[in-house]
């Protein structure tokens, strides 16, 4: 298995973590508490990286 697929799996894991954190941010009780990290951007970047790495892994075969 090419290393690109391992990196893509890590990207998907980061995207799932970011989605979970974004959901928690939307459901928080104290709306005045703001977060430091824009989890949507993290999720988008992780999914783009995962797609690129899958493409590289498929083309390397």
C-alpha angles and dihedrals in degrees: 000000000000117000089240090073091054090052090048090053090052089050091053090048091052090048091052091048091050091049090051092049092047090052090051090049092054093049098047118133098219106059092186092067108093127198127232097218126066098221094189090062091047090051093048093048092048092051092048091050090048092051092048092049092048089051091050091047093051093047093048092064 
